[in-house]
Amino acid sequence: MTSSRSQMIAGMLGFSAGTFPFSYLKCPIFKGTKINLWTDNWLGNSLLELLQIPLAIHNQLRAIVADIIADGALLLPAAALMGPTAPLLDSLVWLHSSNSKLTSKLALNFLKPAVVNLPWAAVIWKSCIPPAHSFILWCIMHGKIPTDENLRRRGCINVSICSFCLRTDESYEHLFLHCPFAKNIWLWLGGLLHTPFDILSFAALLGSIPQNCSSQIHDIHLAAVIHSLHGIWMARNSLRFTDQTASLHSTKVHILVAISFSGNISTGKCIVSDANILDALLVSPHNRRVSDILMVYWKAPLAPWIKLNTDGSLIGSHAACGGLFRDHRGSLLGAFVCNIGTSTVFYAEVYAFLLALEYAAQNGWRNVWLESDSTIALLVFKNRSLVLVLLHNGWHNVCNQGIQIISSHVFREGNCCAYFLANMGHTTQGNVWLSVLPQTIQTDFFLDRSGFPRSRLP
Ligand SMILES: [Zn+2]
């Protein structure tokens, strides 16, 4: 962006060009008649910056982007950028906005960034766990518990020693995780819940709570961690400030009673295999009602419609997607997997739609019933402005292919094949078309075809 343009926009928005991130402004390529090829930022950075062109020849660079577009394709090494097949007006877009619009919310976020979300913050407060106990964990995570180490840091002069083992000074990690007293509790709890607790750090301790278990068992694990931390702190205070001596046994009994209380009032549900843990903790099982369980089927379309299932996958920040086409008999017409690279799951889901519709256009399939397990991504069919800026041109192109599209949501249990294909995308190179499904997916494919129901537990 040229400085005169920055000043003009700064004036319109009421900001100072020196303090506002005008380098964030970026242009998508539609016609390219108003975009300077060299000075405008249409590639994420201007070509001047990307190619480090000497200042002396900047004035001679007057080409516009339209000069390098021929038949909808960019005649550039960066031809991965997709040009439109039908003319579109040029427009300025806001790079860091999902819908390309600069809203006051985005501007405020830039000037005053939102606080960082703490992953544990929303997890530790549960209706089945007394807030006074969760509060101890909250204080620990914020470094607010008045241990000797913490008091010293705030200027209190004290002689510190662990009240339990009398071997070392009292720090957070020692008191709650590494002291023989605490270790004994974590070991005992791990045996009781059939889950080894990682006591390397508090984050690792919370990370030990299993995610793929029934909701009642998850509540019990969380309650066990919180009640144990609370129990250790109470035992320490009792040793320091009262005549009573809190033994390891009495602390365990207190923790066990508290876990049992939380497990019984939890609103979570259990499964049959949880019986051992629930019995050991004296917690009554909260079984699911049959009506809570949903049966999910994959349904073949009516001819001449083609059913398309897609999915996106994110591992860390690496995205991939995949999908497959099936006809009215449930027979495979083809599948694809794509390794996207660093991106978001929303991008992966929408890119899967885009890629799938391009394949449909190439194969002459004009009636496509698209099914996905992402309700948010499916909104792009209702509201086109949700399509990410980088996919604008591609989306514009597939919309002009004359494909009739029905979109619908399906639970993940009914989208198994696409789910596995999306996961496969992480190990492939670029975009791969498959005319035969990999062996690992064939069982699910035939289960889908035979109308086999999959249960979805609440
Ligand atoms: Zn100790």
Residues whose N, C-alpha, C, O or C-beta is under 5 A from the ligand:
A	BS01	ZN	C162 F164 C165 L166 C179 P180
